[in-house]
Amino acid sequence: MTEFAWISTAIGNARPQAMGALLRYFRDLDAAEEAFQDACLRALKNWPKNGPPRDPAAWLIFVGRNSGIDAVRKRAKQAPMPEEEHISDLEDAESDIAERLDGAHYRDDILRLLFICCHPDLPATQQIAVALRIVSGLTVKQIARAFLVGESAMEQRITRAKARIADAGVPFETPGPVERSERLAAVAAMVYLIFNEGYSTNSGEAPARAPLCDEAIRLARLLLRLFQAEPEIMGLTALLLLQHARAPARFDENGEIILLEDQDRSLWSRKMIDEGLALVDKALRHRKPGPYQVQAAIAALHARAAKPEDTDWTEIDLLYGLLEQMQPSPVVTLNRAVAVSKVRGPEAALAMIEPLEDRLSGYFHFFGLRGGLLMQLGRNEEARVAFDRAIALANTAAEAAHIRMHIDRLIKESTEKPTVHKAR
């Protein structure tokens, strides 16, 4: 690992702890972020020369706090803090602060940071953006690319989010049991949405978006350390691991989508799958099922199938039925229809999704599935109309290319033989 790489890794790992502590100290997101950035610059200057500190988070907190105080004093035209050479040798001070900033202290600070970013007054898009900036340390440019918006637009979104947090007078104390329970769902949803932002990538966008999956898994593991007895957090972490385990097999060398049933399963990450399966089993033993656990159980059935034909689609259908009861949604029903098509055939699945058209009229996957089911039934002209609509709604070039492949197949079949219309 290069010198810069280990410093970058150490700073990244320490960021939530250091930012949480600095936020608690300064009670202002901008001031805390500025102090942390200054501490990072000093780390880049001092760590290569003096070696890594015993506790990078404690070092960054100590230096960031002093830097922030110095900035406040300068703005107030008061006496400045001592020169850098007087505080750069932090051996004794570092040991002292590391002893005081134990695991429990870090726990409260990280909790506070996550909960503030997920303040209920903020729209979900602002929650994710400010969390990626403050907790994960992504640059505005990286976040803008992840959301496929302009850099200035994302800068404004994050600025508005910070302003709303400040205007709301959010308390910086550790939340009580009731509030923590209420906010935990919002924090979990934020992590889930971050993962989805990355998972919806295609190969051309991977440098910008795929790392969001890794970041979401890191945050989920952090939540799991903070709430070790929460089965839904176990389910969330398992779900992300099991989904991301398939990443190496999801696209071909040309960046085109490979469907689950066509993926090379030897490319799936066995390490992630094993960790995810263990968490699913542990969560289900609590006998307190929730939406994340059910989704993780579905992903586990796919992961346990050595071959596509080994997939237990009947159990997946039942699990989606349970998820529909817990979290009614046309998208859940759409996903269930895939399992129904495997168990009871494409006609039953088509009958299930037809009533969803009005609510999913702007959803790519609805028309992609509808076209696929119609094509299986030999209703090629209707399938072509559905596929055309899907292409118009495609979110990525890979999605459009995948649908175009089906259309090309329909065109080829129509020139080779008459269309066969099967009974509806």
N, C-alpha and C positions, 0 to 999 in steps of 0.2 A: 504494500500500500504506500503510495507517495506521501510526502510530507503534508501537502495540501489536503489529500484525501482523508487522512486520519484526523486532521483538525476539523475539516468539514463535517465528518461523521460525529465527532465528539460534540461539536456545537449543535448539530441537528438533534442529537439525542437529548441534550441538556435543555433545548429551547423551551419545551412546555413548563419544565420546573422553574427555569430562570425567569421566563416571562410572567409566570404566575406569581412568583415572589415579588418581582418588580412592580407588577400591577397592584399587588396588595400594598406595597410601600408608597407608590406615587398616586394611586387611585385615579389614573388617567391612562387610557390606552396609548395615545400618541407619545406621552412622556415615557411610559414603560418601554415602548418599542424603540424610541430614540436611544434610551439608555442601554438597551440590549445591543443595538447595532454598534454603539460606541465600544461596548465591552468586547464585541466580536472583532472589531478592528484592532483593539489592543491585544487580543488573543493571537491574531495573525502575526503581530509584531513580536510578541514575547514568547509564545509557546515554542516556536522553532529554536529559539536561543536557549530558553531555560528548561525545555522539556515539558511534557504534559503535566498538568496539576493532578493531585490525587483525586480531587472532586471537581470536574470541569463546571458543573452547575453552580457549586458554591463559589468558585472563582468568578464566574460570569455575573453572579448576583452581587458579589462584593464590589467588583469593579464597576458594574453597571449602576449600582446604587450611588457610589461615590461620583461617578460621571454625571448622573442625573442631578445630584445635589449641587455639583459644580455648575451645571447649566442653569439651575434655578438661581443660584447666587449671582451668577454673571448677569442674568436678566434683571435681577433686582439691584444690580450695581453694588453688590456686597463683595467682601473679600473672597478671592478665588480659593479653591482647594489647593493643596500642595501639588507641586509639579509631578509629572508622571513617574520620574525616577524614584520619588519618595514612596510611591505606592505599588510599583511594579514588582517588587520582591515581596511576594505574599505568603511565604512559607508559613510563618507563625499565624498570621491572620487567617489564612486559608484553613489551617487545622482547626482554629477556634470556630470559625463559622460553619465548617463541615460538621462539627460535633453538635452545633445548635440546630442546623437544618437537617433533621433526621427524616426518616421515611414518612412519618405522620405529617410533618410540616409540608413536605412535598405533596403529599396526598391532598391536603386542603387547598394548596395553591393551584394544582392542576385542575381539581374539581371546579374551583372558582372560575378559572379561565375558561373551561369548557362551558360552564353554565352561563357565563356572561355572553359568550359568542352566540349561544342559543337562547337569547332573551326572547320571550314570546311576542314582544312588540315588533320584532323584525320579520320581514317576509323571509320565506325559506331560502330564496336565492341570496339574500344578504347574509343570512346566518352562515351559509356555506362559504361565501366569499370571505367574510371577515374571519371565520375559523381557519380557513386555509392560509390567510395572511398572518394572523396572530399566533395560532397554535402550531401550524405546520411550517411556517416560514417561507411559503412560496412567494415569488415576486409577483407584482401586479401583472407583469407581462405574461408570466406562466399561467396565472389564474384566468386572464383574459383569453388566452389561447385555449384553455380547457373549456371555457364557456362559449367559445367561438364568437366573442364580441371584441370590440376595439379596446385598446389599452386605456384610452381616456374615459370611455364609458365605464370600464371596470373600476378605475380610480375613483370616479364619482360614486359608484355603488358602494364601495368600501368606505369612502368618506361619509356618505349619508348614514351608513350603518353605525359608524363610530359616533356620529353626532346624535343619533337617536338613542344610543346607549347612554351618552352623557346627559342628554335632555331628560331621559327617564329616571335619572338619579338611581341607577342600579346599585344596590348595596354590595359591598365587596366582602362581606362576612360569609363564612361557610354556611350554606343553606341548611335549614332544619330538615327533619325527616320527611315531612309532608311535601315541602317544596322540592326537596331532592328527588323524591319519588316522581313528582310531576315533571320536573325538568329532565330527569333521566331519559324519559321517552323522547323528548325533543333532541337530546344529545345523541341518542342512538339513531334517530331518524336522520340527523345531520351526517353521521358517519356513513349510514346506508346510502344517502344521496351522493356523497362524495365518491363512494365506490361506483355507483351507477354512472356518474359523469365519466369515470375512467373506463368502465366496462363497455360503454357505448361507442368506444373508439373504433377506428379501422387502422390498418397498418400504416397508412400515410400520416395519421395523426398521432401515432403511438408515442413519439417523443414528447408530445405536449400533454396527452391525456392518460395514457396507460399508467404512468407513475402514480396517478391519483388512487388507483386500486391498492398499491403498496402502502400509500399513506393512510387510506381508510383502514386497512388491516392493522397498521401500527396503532392507530387511535382506538380501534376495537380491542386490541390486546391491552392497551392502557386502561380502558374502561373495565375490562375483565379483572385486571389487578386491583382496581378500586372497588369493584362490586363482585367479589369472588363467589358469592352465593346466589347471584341473580341468574336464573336459568335463561331468561330472554337475552341477556348479554352473552351468555355461552352460545345461544342459538345464533345470534347476530354474527359473532366471530366465526363460528363454524360455517355459516352460510357464505361469508366472504371468502374464506379459505377454500371451500369446495368449488365455488364458482371460479375463483382466480386460478385454481389448479389446472384448469383446462386452457388457460391462455396460450400456451405454445402451440396448441392444435387448432385454434379457432380460425386462423387465416392461412391461406397458401402463400407460396413465394411471390405471387402477383398481388397479394393484398386482398384477395377475394374470400368471402365468407365460406367456411366449411361448416355445414350443419352438424349438430351434435352426433347424429347417427352415422355420419361419414368421417368423424374425426379419428385420427390415429391415437388410440388410447394409451399407447406406450409413451407418448409425449406428455401425458398428464403428470403433474408433480405428485409423486407418491408421498413425499414428506408432508405437503400441505393436506393431501387427502387423509392421511393417517391422523394428523392433528385435528382436522375437522370432524372426522368420524368419532374420535374419542370425545370431543366436546358435545356432539349431538347425543351420544349415549349418556354422558354425564347429565346433560340438561334434562333429558326425558325421564331420568330417574327421579327428578324432583316432583314429577306428576303435576306440574303447573304449566300446561301448554300455552303457548302464545304464538303470534304470527311469525316471528323470526324462527322459532323452533320448528314450526311446520314447514316453512320454506327450506330450512336446513335439512329436514328429514327427506324432503323431495330431492334435494341436491345429493343427499347421501345415497339414495336409491340409484341415481344415475352413476355415482362414483363407484358403487359396489358391483355394477354390472360389467363383467369382463368384456362382453360383446353387446352390441345394440339389442340383439334379440333376447338377451338375458334380462333386460329391463322389466321391472315389475310395474307395468302400466296400470294394472288394476289398483294396486296400492297407491300409486301416484294420483289416480282419479279420486280415490277416497280422501287422500290428504288435501287435494285442492277443494273438495267438497267441504272439508272442515275449515279450510282457510276462507272460503266464501262466507261461512257463518261468522267467523271471527272478524273478518275485514271485507265486507261486501264491496265489490268493485267490478266494473265491466272488464278490466284488464285481468283480474283473477279468473273470471269466467272464461275469457279468451284463452288463457293459459290452460285451463282445465279442458277446454275443447280439444287441445292437442292430444291429451291423454285419452279422451273419449274416442277420438278418431282411431286410436290404436286398439281400443278395447271393443268398441261397438261400431266402428266404421265411419267413413267420411260423411255419410248422409246424416247420422245422428249428431256429429260435431257441427255440421253446417246449420242444422235446425237450432242448435244451441246458440250459435253466434249471430244468426240473422236479426234477432231483436236488439242487438247491441249496436247496429249500424249508426243510428242517430247519435248516440253518445260517443261513438268512436269514429266519427266521420273524418276527423283529422289525424287519425292514428295509423301510421305506416303498417304496423304489424297486423292490424285487423284485415286490411286489404290483401296483404301478403298471404295470410292464412286462408282467407276466403278464396283467393285465387287458386291456392294449392289444393284445397278441398274440391273445388269445382273441377279442377283439372283431373283429379283422381276419379271423379264421377263421369268424366268424358264430356263435360259441358264447356267445351273449349272457348266458345265465343264469350260466354259470361266470364270465364277465367281471364281472358285477355282484357276485358274491361276492368276487372278487379286489379290485375297486375299493372295496367296503365295508371290507375289511381294510386297504387302503391309507389310507383316510381316518382310520381309527382310529390309524394309526401316523404320520400326517403330523406333520412337525416345525414347519411354519409354516402360517399361514392361507392363503398363496398356494398351497402344495402341496395343501391340502385343497380349495381352490376349483377347482384344475385337475382334480382327480379328480371332483369334483362335476359338472363340465361333461360329462365322459364318461358319468356315470350318467344325467344329464338326457337326453343323446342316446340312450342305451339305452332309457330310459322312453318317449321320443317314438317311437322306431322300433317298440317293442313294441306301441304303440297304433295304429300306422299299417299294419303288415303282420306276418305271422307270422314267427317267428324261423327263419332258414335255418341248418341245421346242415351244415357242410361236412365232408367226410371227414377224419379225423384222420391 
